[in-house]
Amino acid sequence: MSAPRRKPTPLPPLDGPFVAIDFETADHGPDSACAIGLARVENNKVVRREAVLIRPPRPRVMFTEVHGITWPMVQNASPFGDVWRGLLPIIEGAKFLAAHNASFDRRVLHACCIAAGLDVPALPFVCTVQIARRKWALKPANLPAVCRRLGIGLIHHHAGSDAEACARIILAATSQSALFDEQPA
């Protein structure tokens, strides 16, 4: 006898705009954002993209080998609070935030907002790792693997590219929503 299948988490309705978000961090602290990427989707189209370097709170960048960002690249950048205030119009009116491995980006956003004395956005997060696993049964479901499967261009660990890829995963999943809702038992 096989184990009962979990009912898939439904995709959010695209009855309004949403924003995909991606962070790159400088160190192990969740408050150490050194880059942010946002991609706003309206009417099933990416209508705005932003990628901004951020001065992290500590003068070191431990993950240069991952994302290519160095301390000299961010030492004169604006801190998170200033960057986020400038990006708030992009999330205005969004129904949800989407991220690949949403728990990471949710944690970074929360920590950075708290450290900057800003309100944490009260938007729900949608995780495109979970969507890829449930909709297409992808394993691994890391961003490069999902993008390869869907034919989405990607410069991995570039915050703007990662955010746009995440937005396109949501669009691909919702364009095939009948397939998502009707999985075999």
mmCIF file of the C-alpha atoms, coordinates in Angstrom:
data_MODEL
# 
_entry.id   MODEL 
# 
loop_
_atom_site.group_PDB 
_atom_site.id 
_atom_site.type_symbol 
_atom_site.label_atom_id 
_atom_site.label_alt_id 
_atom_site.label_comp_id 
_atom_site.label_asym_id 
_atom_site.label_entity_id 
_atom_site.label_seq_id 
_atom_site.pdbx_PDB_ins_code 
_atom_site.Cartn_x 
_atom_site.Cartn_y 
_atom_site.Cartn_z 
_atom_site.occupancy 
_atom_site.B_iso_or_equiv 
_atom_site.pdbx_formal_charge 
_atom_site.auth_seq_id 
_atom_site.auth_comp_id 
_atom_site.auth_asym_id 
_atom_site.auth_atom_id 
_atom_site.pdbx_PDB_model_num 
ATOM 1   C CA . MET A 1 1   ? 0.000  0.000  0.000   1.00 0.00 ? 1   MET A CA 1 
ATOM 2   C CA . SER A 1 2   ? 1.430  3.363  -0.961  1.00 0.00 ? 2   SER A CA 1 
ATOM 3   C CA . ALA A 1 3   ? 1.451  6.347  1.323   1.00 0.00 ? 3   ALA A CA 1 
ATOM 4   C CA . PRO A 1 4   ? -1.316 8.876  0.737   1.00 0.00 ? 4   PRO A CA 1 
ATOM 5   C CA . ARG A 1 5   ? -0.260 11.784 -1.417  1.00 0.00 ? 5   ARG A CA 1 
ATOM 6   C CA . ARG A 1 6   ? -0.340 15.224 0.087   1.00 0.00 ? 6   ARG A CA 1 
ATOM 7   C CA . LYS A 1 7   ? -2.713 17.575 -1.614  1.00 0.00 ? 7   LYS A CA 1 
ATOM 8   C CA . PRO A 1 8   ? -0.597 20.162 -3.425  1.00 0.00 ? 8   PRO A CA 1 
ATOM 9   C CA . THR A 1 9   ? -0.539 23.657 -2.079  1.00 0.00 ? 9   THR A CA 1 
ATOM 10  C CA . PRO A 1 10  ? -2.620 25.679 -4.494  1.00 0.00 ? 10  PRO A CA 1 
ATOM 11  C CA . LEU A 1 11  ? -0.939 28.379 -6.474  1.00 0.00 ? 11  LEU A CA 1 
ATOM 12  C CA . PRO A 1 12  ? -1.974 31.863 -5.483  1.00 0.00 ? 12  PRO A CA 1 
ATOM 13  C CA . PRO A 1 13  ? -4.500 33.481 -7.778  1.00 0.00 ? 13  PRO A CA 1 
ATOM 14  C CA . LEU A 1 14  ? -2.940 36.005 -10.103 1.00 0.00 ? 14  LEU A CA 1 
ATOM 15  C CA . ASP A 1 15  ? -5.783 38.451 -9.629  1.00 0.00 ? 15  ASP A CA 1 
ATOM 16  C CA . GLY A 1 16  ? -3.334 41.230 -8.935  1.00 0.00 ? 16  GLY A CA 1 
ATOM 17  C CA . PRO A 1 17  ? 0.358  42.031 -9.104  1.00 0.00 ? 17  PRO A CA 1 
ATOM 18  C CA . PHE A 1 18  ? 3.026  40.084 -7.288  1.00 0.00 ? 18  PHE A CA 1 
ATOM 19  C CA . VAL A 1 19  ? 6.726  40.674 -6.720  1.00 0.00 ? 19  VAL A CA 1 
ATOM 20  C CA . ALA A 1 20  ? 9.534  38.136 -6.822  1.00 0.00 ? 20  ALA A CA 1 
ATOM 21  C CA . ILE A 1 21  ? 12.410 38.923 -4.469  1.00 0.00 ? 21  ILE A CA 1 
ATOM 22  C CA . ASP A 1 22  ? 15.942 37.629 -4.085  1.00 0.00 ? 22  ASP A CA 1 
ATOM 23  C CA . PHE A 1 23  ? 18.711 38.508 -1.666  1.00 0.00 ? 23  PHE A CA 1 
ATOM 24  C CA . GLU A 1 24  ? 22.431 37.860 -1.694  1.00 0.00 ? 24  GLU A CA 1 
ATOM 25  C CA . THR A 1 25  ? 24.098 38.015 1.697   1.00 0.00 ? 25  THR A CA 1 
ATOM 26  C CA . ALA A 1 26  ? 27.582 38.981 2.797   1.00 0.00 ? 26  ALA A CA 1 
ATOM 27  C CA . ASP A 1 27  ? 27.926 36.658 5.786   1.00 0.00 ? 27  ASP A CA 1 
ATOM 28  C CA . HIS A 1 28  ? 25.971 34.156 7.868   1.00 0.00 ? 28  HIS A CA 1 
ATOM 29  C CA . GLY A 1 29  ? 23.866 36.866 9.518   1.00 0.00 ? 29  GLY A CA 1 
ATOM 30  C CA . PRO A 1 30  ? 20.383 37.214 8.054   1.00 0.00 ? 30  PRO A CA 1 
ATOM 31  C CA . ASP A 1 31  ? 20.764 41.001 8.335   1.00 0.00 ? 31  ASP A CA 1 
ATOM 32  C CA . SER A 1 32  ? 23.768 40.974 5.955   1.00 0.00 ? 32  SER A CA 1 
ATOM 33  C CA . ALA A 1 33  ? 22.030 41.617 2.640   1.00 0.00 ? 33  ALA A CA 1 
ATOM 34  C CA . CYS A 1 34  ? 24.553 42.883 0.097   1.00 0.00 ? 34  CYS A CA 1 
ATOM 35  C CA . ALA A 1 35  ? 22.240 42.768 -2.945  1.00 0.00 ? 35  ALA A CA 1 
ATOM 36  C CA . ILE A 1 36  ? 18.516 42.672 -3.614  1.00 0.00 ? 36  ILE A CA 1 
ATOM 37  C CA . GLY A 1 37  ? 16.623 41.889 -6.770  1.00 0.00 ? 37  GLY A CA 1 
ATOM 38  C CA . LEU A 1 38  ? 12.939 42.515 -7.405  1.00 0.00 ? 38  LEU A CA 1 
ATOM 39  C CA . ALA A 1 39  ? 10.743 41.633 -10.366 1.00 0.00 ? 39  ALA A CA 1 
ATOM 40  C CA . ARG A 1 40  ? 7.168  42.957 -10.421 1.00 0.00 ? 40  ARG A CA 1 
ATOM 41  C CA . VAL A 1 41  ? 4.545  41.070 -12.384 1.00 0.00 ? 41  VAL A CA 1 
ATOM 42  C CA . GLU A 1 42  ? 1.273  42.585 -13.563 1.00 0.00 ? 42  GLU A CA 1 
ATOM 43  C CA . ASN A 1 43  ? -1.175 40.936 -15.965 1.00 0.00 ? 43  ASN A CA 1 
ATOM 44  C CA . ASN A 1 44  ? 1.157  37.939 -16.370 1.00 0.00 ? 44  ASN A CA 1 
ATOM 45  C CA . LYS A 1 45  ? 4.097  40.078 -17.511 1.00 0.00 ? 45  LYS A CA 1 
ATOM 46  C CA . VAL A 1 46  ? 7.272  41.206 -15.794 1.00 0.00 ? 46  VAL A CA 1 
ATOM 47  C CA . VAL A 1 47  ? 6.807  44.963 -15.873 1.00 0.00 ? 47  VAL A CA 1 
ATOM 48  C CA . ARG A 1 48  ? 9.672  46.137 -13.680 1.00 0.00 ? 48  ARG A CA 1 
ATOM 49  C CA . ARG A 1 49  ? 13.055 44.791 -12.615 1.00 0.00 ? 49  ARG A CA 1 
ATOM 50  C CA . GLU A 1 50  ? 15.478 46.188 -10.080 1.00 0.00 ? 50  GLU A CA 1 
ATOM 51  C CA . ALA A 1 51  ? 18.807 44.960 -8.765  1.00 0.00 ? 51  ALA A CA 1 
ATOM 52  C CA . VAL A 1 52  ? 20.636 47.034 -6.176  1.00 0.00 ? 52  VAL A CA 1 
ATOM 53  C CA . LEU A 1 53  ? 23.832 46.529 -4.210  1.00 0.00 ? 53  LEU A CA 1 
ATOM 54  C CA . ILE A 1 54  ? 23.536 47.150 -0.466  1.00 0.00 ? 54  ILE A CA 1 
ATOM 55  C CA . ARG A 1 55  ? 26.182 48.060 2.076   1.00 0.00 ? 55  ARG A CA 1 
ATOM 56  C CA . PRO A 1 56  ? 26.042 45.218 4.611   1.00 0.00 ? 56  PRO A CA 1 
ATOM 57  C CA . PRO A 1 57  ? 26.232 46.058 8.314   1.00 0.00 ? 57  PRO A CA 1 
ATOM 58  C CA . ARG A 1 58  ? 29.679 44.499 8.754   1.00 0.00 ? 58  ARG A CA 1 
ATOM 59  C CA . PRO A 1 59  ? 32.757 45.261 6.616   1.00 0.00 ? 59  PRO A CA 1 
ATOM 60  C CA . ARG A 1 60  ? 33.296 41.799 5.246   1.00 0.00 ? 60  ARG A CA 1 
ATOM 61  C CA . VAL A 1 61  ? 31.883 39.743 2.424   1.00 0.00 ? 61  VAL A CA 1 
ATOM 62  C CA . MET A 1 62  ? 32.351 36.030 3.030   1.00 0.00 ? 62  MET A CA 1 
ATOM 63  C CA . PHE A 1 63  ? 30.438 34.675 0.028   1.00 0.00 ? 63  PHE A CA 1 
ATOM 64  C CA . THR A 1 64  ? 32.222 36.398 -2.858  1.00 0.00 ? 64  THR A CA 1 
ATOM 65  C CA . GLU A 1 65  ? 32.904 32.999 -4.441  1.00 0.00 ? 65  GLU A CA 1 
ATOM 66  C CA . VAL A 1 66  ? 29.121 32.423 -4.590  1.00 0.00 ? 66  VAL A CA 1 
ATOM 67  C CA . HIS A 1 67  ? 27.790 35.749 -5.892  1.00 0.00 ? 67  HIS A CA 1 
ATOM 68  C CA . GLY A 1 68  ? 30.878 37.673 -6.986  1.00 0.00 ? 68  GLY A CA 1 
ATOM 69  C CA . ILE A 1 69  ? 30.181 40.644 -4.717  1.00 0.00 ? 69  ILE A CA 1 
ATOM 70  C CA . THR A 1 70  ? 33.200 42.066 -2.902  1.00 0.00 ? 70  THR A CA 1 
ATOM 71  C CA . TRP A 1 71  ? 33.557 44.569 -0.065  1.00 0.00 ? 71  TRP A CA 1 
ATOM 72  C CA . PRO A 1 72  ? 34.964 47.266 -2.412  1.00 0.00 ? 72  PRO A CA 1 
ATOM 73  C CA . MET A 1 73  ? 31.817 46.881 -4.539  1.00 0.00 ? 73  MET A CA 1 
ATOM 74  C CA . VAL A 1 74  ? 29.469 47.581 -1.615  1.00 0.00 ? 74  VAL A CA 1 
ATOM 75  C CA . GLN A 1 75  ? 31.441 49.698 0.853   1.00 0.00 ? 75  GLN A CA 1 
ATOM 76  C CA . ASN A 1 76  ? 30.020 52.932 -0.585  1.00 0.00 ? 76  ASN A CA 1 
ATOM 77  C CA . ALA A 1 77  ? 26.565 51.529 -1.385  1.00 0.00 ? 77  ALA A CA 1 
ATOM 78  C CA . SER A 1 78  ? 23.508 52.649 0.566   1.00 0.00 ? 78  SER A CA 1 
ATOM 79  C CA . PRO A 1 79  ? 22.509 50.646 3.635   1.00 0.00 ? 79  PRO A CA 1 
ATOM 80  C CA . PHE A 1 80  ? 19.438 48.416 3.517   1.00 0.00 ? 80  PHE A CA 1 
ATOM 81  C CA . GLY A 1 81  ? 17.037 50.971 5.028   1.00 0.00 ? 81  GLY A CA 1 
ATOM 82  C CA . ASP A 1 82  ? 17.743 53.554 2.337   1.00 0.00 ? 82  ASP A CA 1 
ATOM 83  C CA . VAL A 1 83  ? 17.630 50.969 -0.447  1.00 0.00 ? 83  VAL A CA 1 
ATOM 84  C CA . TRP A 1 84  ? 14.380 49.433 0.799   1.00 0.00 ? 84  TRP A CA 1 
ATOM 85  C CA . ARG A 1 85  ? 12.628 52.798 1.123   1.00 0.00 ? 85  ARG A CA 1 
ATOM 86  C CA . GLY A 1 86  ? 13.478 53.450 -2.531  1.00 0.00 ? 86  GLY A CA 1 
ATOM 87  C CA . LEU A 1 87  ? 12.130 50.042 -3.577  1.00 0.00 ? 87  LEU A CA 1 
ATOM 88  C CA . LEU A 1 88  ? 8.839  50.167 -1.650  1.00 0.00 ? 88  LEU A CA 1 
ATOM 89  C CA . PRO A 1 89  ? 6.860  51.504 -4.646  1.00 0.00 ? 89  PRO A CA 1 
ATOM 90  C CA . ILE A 1 90  ? 7.640  48.256 -6.484  1.00 0.00 ? 90  ILE A CA 1 
ATOM 91  C CA . ILE A 1 91  ? 5.836  46.136 -3.893  1.00 0.00 ? 91  ILE A CA 1 
ATOM 92  C CA . GLU A 1 92  ? 2.948  48.547 -3.458  1.00 0.00 ? 92  GLU A CA 1 
ATOM 93  C CA . GLY A 1 93  ? -0.321 46.748 -4.156  1.00 0.00 ? 93  GLY A CA 1 
ATOM 94  C CA . ALA A 1 94  ? 1.351  43.342 -4.521  1.00 0.00 ? 94  ALA A CA 1 
ATOM 95  C CA . LYS A 1 95  ? -0.706 40.335 -3.407  1.00 0.00 ? 95  LYS A CA 1 
ATOM 96  C CA . PHE A 1 96  ? 2.337  38.289 -2.370  1.00 0.00 ? 96  PHE A CA 1 
ATOM 97  C CA . LEU A 1 97  ? 6.114  37.997 -2.548  1.00 0.00 ? 97  LEU A CA 1 
ATOM 98  C CA . ALA A 1 98  ? 7.657  35.030 -4.331  1.00 0.00 ? 98  ALA A CA 1 
ATOM 99  C CA . ALA A 1 99  ? 11.117 33.640 -3.718  1.00 0.00 ? 99  ALA A CA 1 
ATOM 100 C CA . HIS A 1 100 ? 13.067 30.523 -4.529  1.00 0.00 ? 100 HIS A CA 1 
ATOM 101 C CA . ASN A 1 101 ? 13.633 28.975 -1.105  1.00 0.00 ? 101 ASN A CA 1 
ATOM 102 C CA . ALA A 1 102 ? 11.304 31.551 0.407   1.00 0.00 ? 102 ALA A CA 1 
ATOM 103 C CA . SER A 1 103 ? 12.284 30.835 4.002   1.00 0.00 ? 103 SER A CA 1 
ATOM 104 C CA . PHE A 1 104 ? 15.759 32.272 3.316   1.00 0.00 ? 104 PHE A CA 1 
ATOM 105 C CA . ASP A 1 105 ? 14.545 35.467 1.644   1.00 0.00 ? 105 ASP A CA 1 
ATOM 106 C CA . ARG A 1 106 ? 11.746 35.946 4.205   1.00 0.00 ? 106 ARG A CA 1 
ATOM 107 C CA . ARG A 1 107 ? 14.322 35.634 7.027   1.00 0.00 ? 107 ARG A CA 1 
ATOM 108 C CA . VAL A 1 108 ? 16.709 38.122 5.355   1.00 0.00 ? 108 VAL A CA 1 
ATOM 109 C CA . LEU A 1 109 ? 13.929 40.640 4.663   1.00 0.00 ? 109 LEU A CA 1 
ATOM 110 C CA . HIS A 1 110 ? 12.661 40.373 8.228   1.00 0.00 ? 110 HIS A CA 1 
ATOM 111 C CA . ALA A 1 111 ? 16.123 40.719 9.796   1.00 0.00 ? 111 ALA A CA 1 
ATOM 112 C CA . CYS A 1 112 ? 17.108 43.636 7.554   1.00 0.00 ? 112 CYS A CA 1 
ATOM 113 C CA . CYS A 1 113 ? 13.858 45.509 8.202   1.00 0.00 ? 113 CYS A CA 1 
ATOM 114 C CA . ILE A 1 114 ? 14.150 45.021 11.959  1.00 0.00 ? 114 ILE A CA 1 
ATOM 115 C CA . ALA A 1 115 ? 17.812 46.116 11.954  1.00 0.00 ? 115 ALA A CA 1 
ATOM 116 C CA . ALA A 1 116 ? 16.891 49.235 9.954   1.00 0.00 ? 116 ALA A CA 1 
ATOM 117 C CA . GLY A 1 117 ? 13.922 50.054 12.199  1.00 0.00 ? 117 GLY A CA 1 
ATOM 118 C CA . LEU A 1 118 ? 11.447 49.502 9.366   1.00 0.00 ? 118 LEU A CA 1 
ATOM 119 C CA . ASP A 1 119 ? 8.136  47.694 9.256   1.00 0.00 ? 119 ASP A CA 1 
ATOM 120 C CA . VAL A 1 120 ? 8.333  44.191 7.836   1.00 0.00 ? 120 VAL A CA 1 
ATOM 121 C CA . PRO A 1 121 ? 5.969  43.896 4.854   1.00 0.00 ? 121 PRO A CA 1 
ATOM 122 C CA . ALA A 1 122 ? 2.845  41.959 5.819   1.00 0.00 ? 122 ALA A CA 1 
ATOM 123 C CA . LEU A 1 123 ? 2.745  40.102 2.519   1.00 0.00 ? 123 LEU A CA 1 
ATOM 124 C CA . PRO A 1 124 ? 2.592  36.318 2.306   1.00 0.00 ? 124 PRO A CA 1 
ATOM 125 C CA . PHE A 1 125 ? 5.514  34.499 0.688   1.00 0.00 ? 125 PHE A CA 1 
ATOM 126 C CA . VAL A 1 126 ? 5.178  31.883 -2.031  1.00 0.00 ? 126 VAL A CA 1 
ATOM 127 C CA . CYS A 1 127 ? 8.068  29.437 -2.448  1.00 0.00 ? 127 CYS A CA 1 
ATOM 128 C CA . THR A 1 128 ? 8.965  28.462 -5.999  1.00 0.00 ? 128 THR A CA 1 
ATOM 129 C CA . VAL A 1 129 ? 11.051 25.509 -4.761  1.00 0.00 ? 129 VAL A CA 1 
ATOM 130 C CA . GLN A 1 130 ? 7.838  23.996 -3.399  1.00 0.00 ? 130 GLN A CA 1 
ATOM 131 C CA . ILE A 1 131 ? 5.950  24.868 -6.568  1.00 0.00 ? 131 ILE A CA 1 
ATOM 132 C CA . ALA A 1 132 ? 8.598  23.217 -8.764  1.00 0.00 ? 132 ALA A CA 1 
ATOM 133 C CA . ARG A 1 133 ? 8.615  20.083 -6.623  1.00 0.00 ? 133 ARG A CA 1 
ATOM 134 C CA . ARG A 1 134 ? 4.852  19.743 -6.571  1.00 0.00 ? 134 ARG A CA 1 
ATOM 135 C CA . LYS A 1 135 ? 3.991  20.862 -10.082 1.00 0.00 ? 135 LYS A CA 1 
ATOM 136 C CA . TRP A 1 136 ? 6.783  19.258 -12.067 1.00 0.00 ? 136 TRP A CA 1 
ATOM 137 C CA . ALA A 1 137 ? 8.141  16.751 -9.491  1.00 0.00 ? 137 ALA A CA 1 
ATOM 138 C CA . LEU A 1 138 ? 11.593 18.287 -9.935  1.00 0.00 ? 138 LEU A CA 1 
ATOM 139 C CA . LYS A 1 139 ? 14.456 17.036 -7.819  1.00 0.00 ? 139 LYS A CA 1 
ATOM 140 C CA . PRO A 1 140 ? 16.734 18.736 -7.428  1.00 0.00 ? 140 PRO A CA 1 
ATOM 141 C CA . ALA A 1 141 ? 14.587 21.843 -7.435  1.00 0.00 ? 141 ALA A CA 1 
ATOM 142 C CA . ASN A 1 142 ? 17.398 24.372 -7.112  1.00 0.00 ? 142 ASN A CA 1 
ATOM 143 C CA . LEU A 1 143 ? 17.030 27.493 -9.224  1.00 0.00 ? 143 LEU A CA 1 
ATOM 144 C CA . PRO A 1 144 ? 19.424 26.465 -12.027 1.00 0.00 ? 144 PRO A CA 1 
ATOM 145 C CA . ALA A 1 145 ? 17.715 23.064 -12.384 1.00 0.00 ? 145 ALA A CA 1 
ATOM 146 C CA . VAL A 1 146 ? 14.225 24.557 -12.511 1.00 0.00 ? 146 VAL A CA 1 
ATOM 147 C CA . CYS A 1 147 ? 15.315 27.223 -14.986 1.00 0.00 ? 147 CYS A CA 1 
ATOM 148 C CA . ARG A 1 148 ? 16.915 24.599 -17.236 1.00 0.00 ? 148 ARG A CA 1 
ATOM 149 C CA . ARG A 1 149 ? 13.717 22.528 -17.170 1.00 0.00 ? 149 ARG A CA 1 
ATOM 150 C CA . LEU A 1 150 ? 11.572 25.540 -18.042 1.00 0.00 ? 150 LEU A CA 1 
ATOM 151 C CA . GLY A 1 151 ? 13.978 27.204 -20.491 1.00 0.00 ? 151 GLY A CA 1 
ATOM 152 C CA . ILE A 1 152 ? 14.359 30.323 -18.348 1.00 0.00 ? 152 ILE A CA 1 
ATOM 153 C CA . GLY A 1 153 ? 17.583 32.293 -18.739 1.00 0.00 ? 153 GLY A CA 1 
ATOM 154 C CA . LEU A 1 154 ? 19.532 32.737 -15.525 1.00 0.00 ? 154 LEU A CA 1 
ATOM 155 C CA . ILE A 1 155 ? 22.687 34.350 -14.203 1.00 0.00 ? 155 ILE A CA 1 
ATOM 156 C CA . HIS A 1 156 ? 22.635 32.447 -10.931 1.00 0.00 ? 156 HIS A CA 1 
ATOM 157 C CA . HIS A 1 157 ? 23.319 34.408 -7.735  1.00 0.00 ? 157 HIS A CA 1 
ATOM 158 C CA . HIS A 1 158 ? 22.761 37.733 -9.485  1.00 0.00 ? 158 HIS A CA 1 
ATOM 159 C CA . ALA A 1 159 ? 19.874 39.038 -7.379  1.00 0.00 ? 159 ALA A CA 1 
ATOM 160 C CA . GLY A 1 160 ? 18.048 40.650 -10.305 1.00 0.00 ? 160 GLY A CA 1 
ATOM 161 C CA . SER A 1 161 ? 18.323 37.575 -12.515 1.00 0.00 ? 161 SER A CA 1 
ATOM 162 C CA . ASP A 1 162 ? 17.311 35.229 -9.698  1.00 0.00 ? 162 ASP A CA 1 
ATOM 163 C CA . ALA A 1 163 ? 14.249 37.374 -8.870  1.00 0.00 ? 163 ALA A CA 1 
ATOM 164 C CA . GLU A 1 164 ? 13.127 37.513 -12.483 1.00 0.00 ? 164 GLU A CA 1 
ATOM 165 C CA . ALA A 1 165 ? 13.619 33.753 -12.878 1.00 0.00 ? 165 ALA A CA 1 
ATOM 166 C CA . CYS A 1 166 ? 11.481 33.210 -9.796  1.00 0.00 ? 166 CYS A CA 1 
ATOM 167 C CA . ALA A 1 167 ? 8.732  35.404 -11.266 1.00 0.00 ? 167 ALA A CA 1 
ATOM 168 C CA . ARG A 1 168 ? 8.870  33.399 -14.494 1.00 0.00 ? 168 ARG A CA 1 
ATOM 169 C CA . ILE A 1 169 ? 8.544  30.127 -12.560 1.00 0.00 ? 169 ILE A CA 1 
ATOM 170 C CA . ILE A 1 170 ? 5.304  31.413 -11.014 1.00 0.00 ? 170 ILE A CA 1 
ATOM 171 C CA . LEU A 1 171 ? 4.080  32.459 -14.467 1.00 0.00 ? 171 LEU A CA 1 
ATOM 172 C CA . ALA A 1 172 ? 4.951  29.070 -15.961 1.00 0.00 ? 172 ALA A CA 1 
ATOM 173 C CA . ALA A 1 173 ? 3.199  27.250 -13.126 1.00 0.00 ? 173 ALA A CA 1 
ATOM 174 C CA . THR A 1 174 ? 0.058  29.344 -13.334 1.00 0.00 ? 174 THR A CA 1 
ATOM 175 C CA . SER A 1 175 ? -0.135 29.079 -17.112 1.00 0.00 ? 175 SER A CA 1 
ATOM 176 C CA . GLN A 1 176 ? -0.452 25.327 -16.583 1.00 0.00 ? 176 GLN A CA 1 
ATOM 177 C CA . SER A 1 177 ? -2.613 25.531 -13.473 1.00 0.00 ? 177 SER A CA 1 
ATOM 178 C CA . ALA A 1 178 ? -4.976 22.771 -14.594 1.00 0.00 ? 178 ALA A CA 1 
ATOM 179 C CA . LEU A 1 179 ? -2.003 20.399 -14.605 1.00 0.00 ? 179 LEU A CA 1 
ATOM 180 C CA . PHE A 1 180 ? -1.050 21.577 -11.142 1.00 0.00 ? 180 PHE A CA 1 
ATOM 181 C CA . ASP A 1 181 ? -4.526 20.975 -9.747  1.00 0.00 ? 181 ASP A CA 1 
ATOM 182 C CA . GLU A 1 182 ? -4.976 17.536 -11.315 1.00 0.00 ? 182 GLU A CA 1 
ATOM 183 C CA . GLN A 1 183 ? -2.145 15.350 -10.125 1.00 0.00 ? 183 GLN A CA 1 
ATOM 184 C CA . PRO A 1 184 ? -2.546 11.582 -10.331 1.00 0.00 ? 184 PRO A CA 1 
ATOM 185 C CA . ALA A 1 185 ? -3.210 9.732  -7.092  1.00 0.00 ? 185 ALA A CA 1 
# 
